[in-house]
Amino acid sequence: MAVIETKILNLVFPKENLMEVLDILDHSEFYHPIPSSQLAHELKDVHTLTPTRDYEDLQREVVDSAKRLHLDLNAELSPDISVDLEATKKYLNDINAQIDEIDKIKENILHDLNENKEVIEFLNKCTTKNINVEDLMNANYLTVRFGSLDNSQMDNLKYYLERPFVYDFLKKGAKETWLYYIATNKDIGEIDNIFGALNFKKIEMPKIVHGTNTDALNALNEQKNAMDEYIIHMDGKLDLIKDKETLKLQKLYATALHLDKLEQEKEYVLDLLTKYSLSGFITTNHIPAFKQLFKNINDMNFTELPTDAITDQKLEVPTETNNAGVLKDFEALSHPEAGKRDVTLGYAILYNAVFALCFGDFGLALVLLALALKKNNKMLLSLAIASFVGAFLYGQVFYYWSFTPTIIPIHVVVRLFAGLVVLVVGKFVLDACKR
């Protein structure tokens, strides 16, 4: 078993193929690009690329438009690797303009509905009296005000009865009284001040009101029903826009997400003035297949370099081994490193031997087996088997009960001490072999 050789693979390609190259790298799990900031200081006349916020802004605009259409976005569609930002923003602006028009109409209707709601409530209180609202509102020399006063203010009204106005009660409720008052156009300002001081709640009658209070109520109810239907009609127009644009907005969202991700990967790109360059770590066994990914890009150049070609000590060289099965899990203990000998097999033998020697116990072996099955961990399963082997040699359960005849009678303290010595010496030898 060995560590597979790792190299630095440098890519040089035409600038117009940047997003295509980044898209290929995004789908490759074997190539580990190096940040350009860690390479630029070692080269002359090169510059790093700075990611922009163009696609992040586009993503936000798509999300905002979708929210206005009550559309839930997802990234399930396959993204494009390019998008015309100017044309896309015009497309989104056109959608928002249509939504703005619908929202403006609905806003005006809702405003009128809220105003009419107060008038309808007022007229419903006036059904006990037959008054001609239209005649009162259209009087040439008189002005009429409709509204209500708190019952606590009604007694105060008597102090102003000598002033030039008349009023009429329409209905008295538990907390307020509905009424209207009339004054000449000349005196209405003074009378409004009096009623304003009494906290008169004025109701504005819309122009649609005609005839008696009953006629006005019927007209307002008809208008309310028509407005409700028109709001439903406007919501239907919004749904039509949603149905028409859903697929394109979903596609745009997936594309904006993907392109924004690729945009951030520009941190790995060096600008060589006429071309772009990328460098990254890759194991030698993947290099031929990796190069084939770029077969459709003309003027693509590859250069293989040893990992020590870059002097930056902060770079961590990724490591890949040809270990398989249970040995792959033991790499968590052996920590294989690029350029060094792989001692994973030695660690597997060492730890299995220590567990058989120190932890050869039926009870402990069962616990390890349960953990291995629960976590689906092959290393724990191997150690559980080693513990079972030791258990048959020592015949103990939780170091107390004897389950089978002891084949090798060794005191548990001696076993633990011996196992510790074997572990320390074994690790020292194996780490020395790595170098």
C-alpha positions in Angstrom: 0.0 0.0 0.0 1.4 3.4 -0.9 0.7 7.1 -1.2 -0.1 8.0 -4.8 2.3 10.6 -6.1 0.9 14.1 -6.2 2.0 16.8 -8.7 1.2 20.4 -9.4 -0.7 20.7 -12.7 -0.6 24.1 -14.3 -3.3 25.1 -16.8 -2.9 28.0 -19.3 -5.9 28.8 -21.5 -7.5 31.6 -23.5 -9.4 34.3 -21.6 -12.6 33.7 -23.4 -12.8 30.1 -22.0 -12.5 31.2 -18.3 -16.1 30.3 -17.2 -16.0 27.1 -19.2 -12.7 26.0 -17.4 -14.1 27.0 -14.0 -17.2 25.0 -14.7 -15.2 21.9 -15.5 -13.1 22.4 -12.3 -16.3 22.8 -10.3 -17.3 19.3 -11.3 -13.9 17.7 -10.8 -13.2 16.1 -7.4 -9.6 15.3 -8.1 -8.1 18.7 -8.8 -7.3 20.9 -5.9 -6.7 24.5 -7.1 -4.2 26.7 -5.3 -5.3 30.3 -4.4 -3.6 32.7 -6.9 -2.6 35.0 -4.0 -0.2 32.3 -2.9 1.4 32.1 -6.3 1.5 35.7 -7.6 4.4 36.7 -5.3 6.5 34.0 -6.9 5.9 35.3 -10.5 6.5 38.5 -12.3 4.0 40.6 -14.4 1.0 38.6 -13.3 -2.2 39.7 -11.5 -4.8 38.0 -9.5 -8.5 38.2 -10.4 -11.0 39.8 -8.1 -14.5 38.2 -8.0 -17.3 40.6 -8.8 -20.8 40.8 -7.2 -22.6 40.7 -10.6 -24.1 37.2 -10.2 -24.8 37.7 -6.5 -26.8 40.8 -7.5 -28.5 38.9 -10.3 -29.5 36.1 -7.9 -31.0 38.6 -5.5 -33.0 40.3 -8.2 -34.4 36.9 -9.4 -35.3 36.1 -5.8 -37.1 39.4 -5.3 -39.0 39.0 -8.6 -40.0 35.5 -7.6 -41.2 36.6 -4.2 -43.5 39.2 -5.8 -45.0 36.3 -7.9 -45.2 34.0 -4.8 -42.9 31.6 -6.6 -40.7 29.2 -4.6 -37.4 28.9 -6.3 -35.1 25.9 -6.4 -31.8 25.0 -8.1 -33.0 21.7 -9.6 -32.6 22.8 -13.3 -29.2 22.5 -15.0 -27.5 25.9 -15.0 -26.0 27.6 -18.0 -22.3 28.6 -17.8 -23.0 32.1 -19.2 -25.7 34.7 -19.2 -26.3 38.1 -20.8 -26.5 40.3 -17.7 -27.9 43.3 -19.5 -30.7 41.4 -21.3 -31.5 39.4 -18.2 -31.9 42.6 -16.1 -34.1 44.1 -18.8 -36.2 40.9 -18.7 -36.6 41.2 -14.9 -37.4 44.9 -15.1 -40.2 44.1 -17.6 -41.7 41.5 -15.2 -41.5 43.9 -12.3 -43.1 46.6 -14.4 -46.1 44.3 -15.1 -46.3 43.4 -11.4 -46.0 47.2 -10.4 -48.9 48.0 -12.7 -51.1 45.2 -11.1 -50.0 46.2 -7.6 -50.8 49.8 -8.2 -54.3 49.0 -9.4 -54.9 46.7 -6.5 -53.6 49.4 -4.1 -56.0 52.0 -5.4 -58.9 49.6 -5.3 -58.0 48.6 -1.7 -57.7 52.2 -0.7 -61.2 52.9 -2.1 -62.5 49.8 -0.5 -61.2 50.9 2.9 -62.8 54.3 2.5 -66.1 52.8 1.4 -66.1 50.3 4.2 -66.4 53.2 6.7 -69.2 54.8 4.7 -71.0 51.5 4.4 -70.8 50.9 8.2 -72.1 54.5 8.7 -75.0 54.1 6.3 -75.9 50.8 7.9 -76.4 52.7 11.1 -78.8 55.1 9.3 -81.3 52.7 8.0 -83.8 53.7 10.6 -84.1 57.2 9.1 -84.9 58.0 5.5 -82.6 60.9 4.5 -81.6 62.0 1.0 -77.9 62.0 1.2 -77.5 63.2 -2.4 -79.6 66.3 -1.8 -77.8 67.2 1.4 -74.4 66.8 -0.3 -75.4 68.8 -3.4 -77.0 71.8 -1.6 -75.7 75.0 -3.1 -75.3 77.2 0.0 -75.0 74.5 2.6 -72.3 72.0 3.6 -73.1 68.7 5.4 -70.8 66.6 7.5 -71.4 62.9 8.4 -69.8 61.1 11.3 -69.9 60.2 14.9 -69.3 61.5 18.4 -68.4 59.7 21.6 -71.4 59.5 23.9 -69.3 61.3 26.5 -69.2 64.4 24.2 -72.9 64.5 23.5 -73.7 66.5 26.6 -71.0 69.1 25.6 -72.8 69.7 22.3 -75.6 71.7 24.1 -73.1 74.5 24.9 -72.9 75.3 21.1 -76.6 75.1 20.2 -76.7 78.9 19.6 -74.1 78.6 16.9 -75.4 78.6 13.3 -75.7 74.9 12.5 -78.3 72.1 12.8 -77.7 68.5 13.4 -79.7 65.2 13.4 -79.1 62.0 15.3 -79.1 58.9 13.2 -78.4 56.2 15.7 -77.0 55.9 19.2 -74.7 53.0 20.1 -73.1 51.8 23.3 -70.0 54.0 22.9 -70.8 56.5 20.2 -73.6 58.3 18.4 -73.9 58.7 14.6 -75.1 62.0 13.3 -74.7 64.7 10.7 -74.6 68.4 10.9 -75.3 71.2 8.4 -74.1 74.8 8.2 -73.9 77.5 5.6 -70.8 77.6 3.4 -69.9 80.8 5.2 -70.0 79.3 8.7 -68.8 75.7 8.1 -65.2 76.5 9.0 -66.3 77.7 12.5 -68.7 74.8 13.0 -66.0 72.3 11.9 -63.7 73.7 14.6 -66.4 73.2 17.2 -67.0 69.6 16.2 -63.3 69.0 15.9 -62.8 70.1 19.5 -65.4 67.5 20.4 -63.4 64.8 18.5 -66.0 64.4 15.8 -65.1 61.4 13.6 -65.8 62.5 10.0 -66.9 60.1 7.3 -66.2 61.2 3.7 -69.0 60.3 1.3 -67.8 59.1 -2.1 -69.1 60.7 -5.3 -70.9 57.4 -6.2 -73.5 58.1 -3.4 -76.9 59.1 -4.9 -80.4 59.3 -3.6 -81.4 58.3 -0.2 -79.2 56.6 2.4 -80.7 53.2 1.3 -79.9 54.0 -2.3 -76.4 55.0 -1.4 -75.9 51.9 0.6 -77.0 49.7 -2.3 -74.7 51.5 -4.7 -71.7 51.2 -2.4 -72.4 47.5 -1.8 -72.6 47.0 -5.6 -69.3 48.9 -6.1 -67.7 46.9 -3.3 -68.6 43.6 -5.0 -67.3 44.9 -8.3 -64.0 45.9 -6.6 -63.7 42.5 -5.0 -64.1 40.8 -8.3 -61.6 43.1 -10.0 -59.0 42.3 -7.3 -59.6 38.6 -8.0 -59.1 39.5 -11.7 -55.8 41.2 -11.0 -54.6 38.2 -8.9 -55.5 36.1 -11.9 -53.3 38.3 -14.1 -50.5 37.8 -11.6 -50.9 34.1 -11.7 -50.7 34.2 -15.5 -47.4 36.0 -15.3 -46.2 33.4 -12.8 -47.2 30.5 -14.9 -45.6 32.0 -18.0 -42.3 32.9 -16.4 -41.8 30.1 -13.8 -39.5 27.9 -15.9 -37.3 30.8 -17.1 -37.0 32.2 -13.5 -36.1 28.8 -12.1 -33.5 28.4 -14.9 -32.1 31.9 -14.2 -32.0 31.2 -10.4 -30.0 28.0 -10.9 -27.7 29.8 -13.4 -27.1 32.8 -11.1 -26.3 30.5 -8.2 -23.8 28.5 -10.3 -22.2 31.5 -11.9 -21.8 33.2 -8.5 -20.1 30.1 -7.3 -17.8 30.1 -10.3 -17.2 33.8 -9.8 -15.8 33.1 -6.3 -13.4 30.5 -7.8 -11.7 33.3 -9.7 -9.5 33.6 -6.6 -7.6 30.7 -8.1 -6.9 32.4 -11.4 -3.8 34.3 -12.5 -4.0 36.9 -15.3 -1.0 36.5 -17.6 -2.0 39.6 -19.6 -2.8 37.6 -22.8 -4.1 34.4 -21.1 -5.3 33.0 -17.8 -3.5 30.4 -15.6 -4.5 28.0 -12.9 -2.4 25.7 -10.7 -3.5 22.9 -8.5 -2.6 19.6 -6.9 -3.6 16.3 -8.5 -2.5 12.7 -8.1 -0.7 11.3 -11.2 -3.3 8.5 -11.7 -6.0 11.1 -12.4 -4.0 13.4 -14.7 -4.8 11.7 -18.1 -8.5 11.6 -17.4 -8.5 15.2 -16.1 -6.8 16.5 -19.2 -9.5 14.8 -21.4 -12.1 17.1 -19.7 -10.6 20.0 -21.6 -10.5 18.3 -25.0 -13.0 20.8 -26.5 -11.0 23.9 -25.5 -8.4 25.0 -28.1 -5.0 26.3 -27.1 -5.1 24.6 -23.7 -1.7 24.0 -22.2 -0.7 21.7 -19.3 2.5 21.7 -17.3 3.3 19.1 -14.6 5.5 20.3 -11.7 6.7 18.7 -8.5 4.9 19.7 -5.3 8.1 21.4 -4.0 8.1 23.8 -7.0 6.1 26.2 -4.8 8.0 27.4 -1.7 5.0 28.6 0.2 5.0 26.5 3.4 1.4 27.2 4.2 0.2 25.1 1.3 -1.1 21.7 2.4 -0.6 19.1 -0.3 -3.7 16.8 -0.5 -2.9 13.1 -0.1 -4.5 10.1 -1.9 -3.6 6.5 -1.3 -4.5 3.2 -2.9 -5.7 1.7 0.3 -9.1 0.1 0.2 -11.7 -1.4 2.6 -10.8 -1.5 6.2 -7.3 0.1 5.6 -9.0 3.3 4.3 -10.5 3.8 7.8 -7.2 3.2 9.5 -5.8 6.3 7.6 -7.4 8.3 10.4 -4.7 6.9 12.7 -1.7 6.7 10.2 -2.2 10.2 8.6 -0.5 9.4 5.3 1.3 12.4 3.7 2.3 13.1 0.1 5.9 12.3 -0.6 6.2 9.9 2.4 5.9 6.2 2.9 2.4 4.9 3.7 2.4 3.0 7.0 -1.4 2.4 7.2 -1.0 -1.3 7.0 1.5 -1.2 9.9 -0.9 0.9 12.0 -3.8 -1.6 11.3 -1.6 -4.5 12.5 -0.4 -2.6 15.5 -3.8 -1.5 16.8 -5.3 -4.9 16.2 -2.5 -6.6 18.1 -2.9 -4.0 21.0 -6.6 -4.6 21.2 -6.2 -8.4 21.2 -3.6 -8.1 24.0 -5.1 -5.3 26.2 -8.8 -5.5 25.4 -9.3 -9.2 24.7 -12.6 -9.4 26.5 -16.0 -10.7 25.4 -17.9 -7.8 27.0 -15.7 -5.1 25.4 -15.7 -6.9 22.1 -19.5 -6.9 22.0 -19.6 -3.1 22.8 -17.1 -2.5 20.0 -19.1 -4.6 17.6 -22.3 -2.7 18.5 -20.6 0.6 17.9 -19.1 -0.6 14.6 -22.5 -1.7 13.3 -24.2 1.5 14.4 -21.6 3.8 12.8 -20.8 1.5 9.9 -17.1 1.8 10.7 -14.8 -0.9 9.4 -12.0 0.1 11.7 -14.1 -0.5 14.8 -15.3 -3.8 13.3 -11.7 -4.9 12.8 -10.8 -3.9 16.4 -13.9 -5.8 17.7 -12.8 -8.9 15.9 -9.3 -8.5 17.4 -10.9 -8.1 20.8 -12.9 -11.3 20.3 -9.7 -13.2 19.4 -8.1 -12.0 22.6 -11.2 -12.9 24.6 -10.9 -16.5 23.5 -7.3 -16.5 24.7 -8.1 -14.9 28.1 -11.7 -16.1 28.5 -13.0 -13.0 30.4 -16.2 -10.9 30.3 -15.6 -7.3 31.4 -12.4 -8.4 33.0 -14.3 -10.1 35.8 -16.2 -13.2 34.9 -14.6 -16.2 33.2 -16.6 -17.4 30.3 -14.2 -20.0 28.8 -11.1 -21.7 30.1 -8.1 -19.4 30.1 -5.7 -20.4 27.4 -3.1 -17.8 28.2 -3.2 -16.8 31.9 -1.9 -13.2 32.0 -2.9 -10.7 34.7 -4.9 -7.8 33.3 -2.5 -5.2 34.7 0.4 -6.9 32.9 -1.6 -7.1 29.7 -2.5 -3.4 29.8 1.1 -2.4 30.5 2.4 -4.6 27.8 -0.1 -3.3 25.3 0.9 0.3 26.2 4.6 -0.5 25.6 3.8 -2.2 22.3 1.6 0.8 21.2 4.3 3.4 22.1 7.2 1.5 20.5 5.1 0.5 17.5 4.1 4.1 16.8 7.7 5.3 17.1 8.9 2.7 14.7 6.1 3.3 12.2 6.5 7.1 12.3 10.3 6.6 11.7 9.5 4.4 8.7 7.3 7.2 7.2 10.3 9.4 6.7 
